[in-house]
């Protein structure tokens, strides 16, 4: 276990969601606790987030969003299959329901994904080195094909495939949430071939479902990393380094009405759980564990 060098990408998701989220993510980065961020370009503080990333030299990618708030593509803001009666995206579960009923036009999904890449480029001055999906929409049936085509078109090499080793043994996750996670896992398994065919890559290991919010602790992160490394296929272990992405959501809690992606902040963003993640990630015990395990923090552009 110790001999293997591990490159760990700790990604702070939802950068741009609100000023307090941005501040928390920046504080985490400056403390050496995260090494990468994922930007919501339709977030209410996205422009501010892009400025902060430039100022502090924070590696930044795109958190593609089709489920929360408003589209960035002008044409789709008024009349599109991606919107509910209130004129916003369908929501985390609503998006999945609309998709399963065949109500979403994939041409519009593609249009919006392209518009988000273009806006990211406009805000940051470069294309995203990595692009993943808010609420894991990028691995859903049909969407996965369109998502892969957009990445290939823009030459975006890296994404996230949320298959977490040991997830099934996490008995602290409530059944309703576990059902959602197992759905994400199944969709991810079915996405591997699609992403591979389009030449898209992702880290060897993904962690982040079992360590979200209240479930995050120094020991939950350490044991998730350790048990994942043990399960690495031998060919990865023989290579120079194993790559791991840890998805995190640190920040100071949002205070309504500020924040969100057009609809105001959601419950998770207003909760103490964001701050709990921030406080856990900056603990020195975590940094010492990384050192003892030969784990080096990096970003996608370092791979």
Secondary structure, 3 states (H helix, E strand, C coil): CCCCEEEEEEEEEEECCCHHHHHHHHHHHHCCCCCEEEECCCCCCHHHHHHHHHHHCCCEEEEECCCCCCCCCHHHCCCCCCECCCCCECCHHHHHHHHHCCCCCHHHHHHHHHHHHHHHHHHHCCCCCEEEEHHHHHHCCCHHHHHHHHHHHHCCCECCCCCCCCHHHCCCCCHHHHHHHHHHHHHHHCCHHHHHHCCCECCCEEECCCCCHHHCCHHHHHHHHHHHHHCCCHHHHHCCEEEEEEEECCCCCCCCCCCCCCCCCCHHHHCCHHHHHHHHHCCHHHHHHHHHCCEEECCHHHC
